Amino acid sequence: MIEVKPNPSMLVHHGSYGEYGGAYIPPVLEKQLQQLADFFDSETQKEDFNSEFIQLLKNYVGRPSALFHAKNLSEHVGSKIYLKREDLNHTGSHKINNCIGQILLAKRMGAREIIAETGAGQHGVAAATAAALLNIPCKVFMGAIDVERQALNVRRMRLLGAEVIPTELGSKTLKDAVDAALGYYIENPTSFYLLGSHVGPHPYPKMVGYFQSVIGQEARQQILEFEGRLPDSIFASVGGGSNAIGLFSGFLEDTSVAIHGAEGGGDGTYPNTAATLSFGKPTVFQGTRSYCLVDDKGEPIPSKSIAAGLDYPGISPQHAYLKDTNRAQYYPVTDQEAIDAYKLLSRLEGITTAIESAHAVALAIKLLKDKNELAIVNVSGRGDKDVEREM
């Protein structure tokens, strides 16, 4: 099993990634989040914590996840493509890595319940799963629209014992689920807020990056074992940014490796998009400074994407930093391009990926066409939840 450690290139002091990050929060949350930051820093230096985390990843989640040479897709595209199979994890996505880690922290902190937000439902399922395993109550906040379009995952969460709380706020999607969860957290300080993506105030991006870094560590070792060299490029979908930073973290210092993020492009035009890094501007949103989709007055606007997990107007502060420093390139991928890739991967490889991950597949197909390059695409989740939707 690959050892999970903080990666110096991705973990930063005080939650800052260049000009991005930080904790822009009401005073009532300052003490809670500082205690969480200090506790995280302390526990992740302890051998017993990391050992328990690693063993659960191995024996419960099923890690390491496979790195699969997609021969048929490779032949179709004209480049050698490997898929990092996070869809094979228990619960069917990368989200379980972070949920196991954070709930281990919650138990050690003596939290009485877990609260979480979810869009596509994969984080909600993973949170409910880890909460059931570690015997702690769980509440999951979800936008009312997402409750409808991700009905299968809602049923899974309830089966696992979680209370799913729909919110009718705003656009009734992921942004509003985060607002509802934060509001509950402020009123219930004995709860543990398990944020699912690489967003929000410090220390959440730092924690999520740590727990998801196993993806990149594994992928790096696997590709060296299989090919004897690093890939020319890597790809991942980017909503808030957790699966992407998980993969990217293993290659940030390898300047020969091109890094590509696929955003939810909607119909390809502003404002009918969720491509924050492509169309947004730096601002403070939901506790951190990063890029955000805003109107002429600088106020956040609703995002639009076929993928509930990408349907978010904000973005990870580290992705914002990677964009500005040109270490990573980000591209909008339209709904139709993602649908086409979703169908193509199913038919060529027998892998029905999440519509979120299909954005990364679509981008790889576009950029790798007849390039004869070596690439890794992160398949961050499975597509069962999307099969019943009209595509």
C-alpha positions in Angstrom: 0.0 0.0 0.0 1.3 3.4 -0.9 2.0 5.6 2.1 0.0 8.8 2.4 2.1 11.8 3.4 1.7 15.5 3.2 3.3 16.7 -0.1 5.4 19.8 0.4 4.4 21.2 -3.0 0.7 21.2 -2.2 0.5 21.8 1.6 1.0 25.5 2.6 1.1 27.5 5.7 -2.0 29.4 6.9 -4.1 28.2 4.0 -2.5 30.4 1.4 -1.9 29.5 -2.2 -0.3 32.7 -3.5 -2.9 35.4 -3.2 -5.7 32.8 -2.9 -7.1 30.8 0.1 -7.4 32.0 3.6 -10.4 31.9 6.0 -13.0 34.6 5.4 -15.5 33.6 8.0 -17.8 35.1 10.7 -16.2 35.4 14.1 -18.4 32.6 15.5 -16.5 30.1 13.3 -13.0 31.4 14.0 -12.4 29.3 17.1 -13.9 26.2 15.7 -11.9 26.2 12.5 -8.6 27.1 14.3 -9.1 24.2 16.6 -9.8 22.0 13.6 -6.7 23.2 11.8 -4.5 22.6 14.9 -6.0 19.2 15.5 -5.5 18.2 11.8 -1.9 19.3 11.9 -1.3 17.4 15.1 -3.1 14.1 14.2 -1.6 13.8 10.7 1.9 13.8 12.3 0.9 10.7 14.4 1.8 7.2 13.2 -1.3 5.7 14.6 -3.7 8.1 12.8 -2.0 7.6 9.4 -1.8 3.9 10.0 -5.5 3.6 10.7 -6.3 5.8 7.7 -4.1 3.8 5.3 -5.5 0.4 6.6 -9.1 1.6 6.0 -8.2 2.7 2.5 -6.6 -0.7 1.8 -9.1 -3.0 3.5 -12.4 -1.1 3.3 -12.1 1.2 0.3 -10.1 -1.2 -1.8 -7.0 0.8 -2.6 -4.8 1.1 -4.5 -7.3 1.8 -7.3 -6.3 0.4 -10.7 -4.5 2.2 -13.4 -6.0 0.7 -16.5 -4.6 0.9 -20.0 -7.7 1.8 -22.1 -6.5 0.2 -25.4 -9.6 0.7 -27.4 -9.9 4.4 -26.4 -6.2 4.8 -27.1 -6.5 3.4 -30.6 -9.5 5.6 -31.2 -7.7 8.8 -30.1 -4.2 8.1 -31.3 -2.4 8.4 -27.9 -1.7 5.9 -25.1 -4.3 6.6 -22.4 -4.5 5.1 -18.9 -7.5 5.6 -16.7 -7.1 6.0 -12.9 -10.0 4.0 -11.7 -11.4 5.9 -8.7 -14.8 4.5 -9.8 -13.7 1.1 -8.5 -13.5 2.4 -4.9 -16.1 1.4 -2.4 -19.1 3.7 -2.9 -17.9 4.3 -6.5 -15.9 7.5 -6.4 -12.8 9.3 -5.0 -15.0 11.0 -2.3 -14.6 8.1 0.1 -10.8 8.9 0.6 -11.6 12.3 2.1 -14.6 11.1 4.1 -12.7 8.3 5.8 -10.0 10.7 6.8 -12.2 13.5 8.0 -14.5 11.2 10.0 -11.5 9.7 11.7 -10.6 13.2 12.8 -14.2 13.9 13.9 -14.2 10.8 16.1 -11.0 11.7 17.7 -12.3 15.3 18.3 -15.4 13.9 20.0 -17.9 15.3 17.5 -21.5 14.2 18.0 -22.6 14.2 14.4 -21.4 14.7 10.9 -22.8 17.2 8.5 -22.0 17.3 4.8 -23.1 18.9 1.5 -23.4 17.2 -1.8 -24.2 17.9 -5.4 -23.9 14.8 -7.5 -24.5 12.7 -4.4 -21.2 10.9 -4.4 -19.8 12.9 -1.5 -23.1 12.4 0.4 -23.0 8.6 -0.2 -19.3 8.5 0.9 -20.0 10.6 4.0 -23.0 8.4 5.0 -21.0 5.3 4.4 -18.0 6.4 6.5 -20.4 7.6 9.2 -22.1 4.2 9.3 -18.8 2.4 9.5 -17.5 4.6 12.3 -20.9 4.8 14.1 -21.7 8.5 14.1 -25.0 10.2 13.0 -24.9 12.0 9.6 -26.9 14.8 8.0 -26.5 15.6 4.3 -27.6 18.9 2.8 -28.5 18.9 -0.9 -30.1 21.4 -3.3 -33.7 20.4 -4.2 -32.9 20.3 -7.9 -30.0 17.9 -7.2 -32.2 15.7 -5.0 -34.4 15.2 -8.1 -31.6 14.7 -10.7 -29.6 12.4 -8.4 -32.5 10.4 -6.9 -30.5 7.1 -6.9 -27.8 8.5 -4.6 -30.4 10.1 -2.4 -31.9 6.6 -1.8 -28.5 5.2 -1.1 -27.8 7.9 1.5 -31.0 7.2 3.3 -30.4 3.4 3.2 -27.1 4.0 4.9 -28.8 5.8 7.7 -28.1 9.5 6.8 -30.7 12.2 7.0 -31.0 14.0 3.6 -32.0 17.6 4.0 -33.1 19.3 0.7 -32.7 23.1 0.5 -34.9 25.4 -1.5 -32.3 28.2 -1.3 -31.2 30.1 -4.4 -30.6 27.9 -7.4 -31.2 24.8 -5.3 -27.9 23.3 -6.3 -24.5 22.6 -4.7 -23.7 26.2 -3.8 -26.9 26.4 -1.8 -26.3 23.1 -0.1 -22.9 24.5 1.1 -24.7 27.6 2.4 -27.3 25.5 4.2 -24.6 23.2 5.8 -22.5 26.2 6.9 -25.6 27.8 8.5 -26.3 24.6 10.4 -22.7 24.3 11.5 -22.7 27.8 12.9 -25.8 27.0 15.0 -24.5 23.5 16.1 -20.9 23.9 17.0 -20.6 20.3 18.4 -21.1 19.0 14.8 -18.3 18.2 12.5 -18.6 19.8 9.0 -17.2 17.3 6.5 -16.7 19.5 3.4 -16.4 17.3 0.4 -14.4 19.4 -2.1 -11.2 21.4 -2.3 -12.9 24.6 -1.4 -14.0 26.7 1.5 -12.1 28.4 4.3 -8.8 27.1 5.7 -8.1 24.3 6.8 -10.6 22.5 4.4 -8.5 22.8 1.2 -5.5 21.6 3.1 -7.3 18.7 4.6 -9.0 17.5 1.5 -5.8 17.9 -0.5 -4.0 15.7 2.1 -6.6 12.9 2.1 -7.0 12.9 -1.7 -3.2 13.0 -2.5 -3.2 9.2 -2.4 -4.6 9.3 -6.0 -1.6 11.1 -7.4 0.9 9.1 -5.3 -0.5 5.9 -6.6 -0.8 7.0 -10.2 2.8 8.2 -10.3 4.1 4.9 -9.0 1.9 2.9 -11.2 2.8 4.7 -14.4 6.5 4.4 -13.7 6.0 0.7 -13.1 4.0 0.1 -16.3 5.8 2.5 -18.7 9.1 3.2 -17.0 8.5 6.9 -17.4 6.2 9.7 -16.4 3.2 10.6 -18.6 3.3 13.5 -21.0 0.0 14.8 -19.7 -2.7 14.2 -17.0 -6.4 15.1 -17.1 -9.2 15.5 -14.5 -12.6 17.1 -14.2 -12.8 20.2 -12.0 -15.8 21.3 -10.1 -14.7 22.3 -6.7 -11.4 20.5 -7.4 -10.8 17.6 -5.1 -10.4 14.7 -7.5 -8.2 16.9 -9.7 -5.9 18.1 -7.0 -5.7 14.5 -5.8 -4.2 13.4 -9.2 -2.3 16.6 -9.9 -0.5 16.6 -6.5 1.5 13.6 -7.5 3.0 15.5 -10.5 3.2 19.1 -9.6 7.0 19.1 -9.3 7.4 17.2 -12.6 7.5 20.1 -15.1 7.6 17.7 -18.0 4.1 16.6 -17.2 1.3 18.9 -18.7 -1.7 19.3 -16.3 -5.2 19.8 -17.8 -8.4 20.4 -15.9 -11.9 20.0 -17.6 -14.6 22.4 -16.3 -18.3 22.1 -16.7 -18.8 24.3 -19.7 -22.6 24.1 -19.9 -23.6 25.3 -23.4 -20.2 26.9 -23.8 -21.3 30.5 -23.3 -21.4 32.9 -20.3 -23.4 32.8 -18.1 -24.7 29.4 -19.0 -21.7 27.6 -17.6 -19.9 26.3 -14.6 -16.4 26.9 -16.0 -15.2 29.1 -13.1 -11.6 29.4 -14.1 -12.5 30.1 -17.7 -15.1 32.8 -17.1 -14.8 33.8 -13.4 -12.9 36.5 -11.5 -11.0 36.4 -8.2 -13.2 37.2 -5.3 -14.1 36.0 -1.8 -16.8 33.3 -1.9 -17.9 30.8 0.8 -15.0 31.5 3.1 -12.1 31.6 0.7 -10.5 33.9 -1.9 -10.5 32.2 -5.3 -12.1 32.5 -8.8 -15.9 32.7 -8.9 -18.6 33.3 -11.5 -19.9 36.8 -10.8 -22.2 39.4 -12.4 -21.3 43.0 -13.3 -21.5 44.0 -9.6 -19.1 41.3 -8.5 -21.9 39.1 -6.9 -21.8 35.3 -7.4 -24.2 34.0 -10.0 -25.7 30.5 -10.4 -23.6 28.1 -12.4 -25.0 25.8 -15.1 -23.8 22.3 -16.0 -25.3 18.9 -16.8 -23.0 17.5 -14.1 -24.3 18.2 -10.6 -20.8 17.6 -9.2 -19.4 20.4 -11.4 -22.4 22.8 -11.0 -20.6 25.2 -8.6 -19.6 28.8 -9.2 -16.5 28.7 -7.0 -13.2 26.8 -7.3 -10.3 25.5 -5.2 -7.9 28.3 -4.3 -5.0 26.0 -5.3 -6.5 25.5 -8.7 -6.7 29.3 -9.0 -3.0 29.5 -8.1 -2.1 26.7 -10.6 -4.0 28.6 -13.3 -2.3 32.0 -12.6 1.2 30.4 -12.5 0.5 28.4 -15.7 1.3 25.2 -14.0 -2.1 23.8 -15.1 -4.4 24.7 -18.0 -8.2 24.6 -17.6 -10.7 24.3 -20.4 -14.5 24.5 -20.5 -16.1 21.2 -21.8 -19.7 21.5 -23.0 -22.5 19.4 -21.8 -22.8 17.8 -25.3 -19.1 17.0 -25.4 -19.3 15.3 -22.0 -22.4 13.3 -23.1 -20.6 12.1 -26.2 -17.6 11.0 -24.2 -19.8 9.3 -21.7 -21.3 7.2 -24.4 -18.1 6.6 -26.2 -16.2 5.3 -23.2 -19.1 3.0 -22.3 -19.1 1.5 -25.8 -15.3 1.3 -26.3 -14.2 0.1 -22.9 -17.3 -1.1 -21.1 -16.7 1.6 -18.5 -19.7 3.9 -17.7 -18.1 6.8 -15.9 -19.8 9.6 -14.0 -20.9 12.5 -16.3 -18.5 14.6 -14.2 -15.5 12.4 -15.2 -16.8 12.3 -18.8 -15.7 15.9 -19.0 -12.1 14.9 -18.5 -12.4 12.1 -21.0 -13.8 14.5 -23.5 -10.9 17.0 -23.0 -8.4 14.2 -23.3 -10.0 13.0 -26.6 -9.8 16.6 -28.0 -6.2 17.4 -26.9 -4.6 14.0 -27.5 -6.0 13.4 -31.0 -3.2 11.8 -33.1 -0.5 13.1 -30.7 1.0 9.7 -29.8 1.4 10.9 -26.2 1.2 9.0 -22.9 -1.6 10.3 -20.6 -3.5 9.6 -17.5 -7.2 10.5 -17.1 -8.8 10.4 -13.7 -12.1 8.6 -13.8 -13.3 10.0 -10.5 -16.6 8.2 -10.2 -18.9 5.6 -11.8 -21.9 6.5 -13.9 -24.8 4.5 -12.4 -26.3 7.7 -11.1 -26.5 9.1 -14.6 -27.8 6.2 -16.6 -31.5 7.0 -16.1 -31.1 10.6 -17.3 -31.9 11.4 -20.9 -28.6 11.9 -22.7 
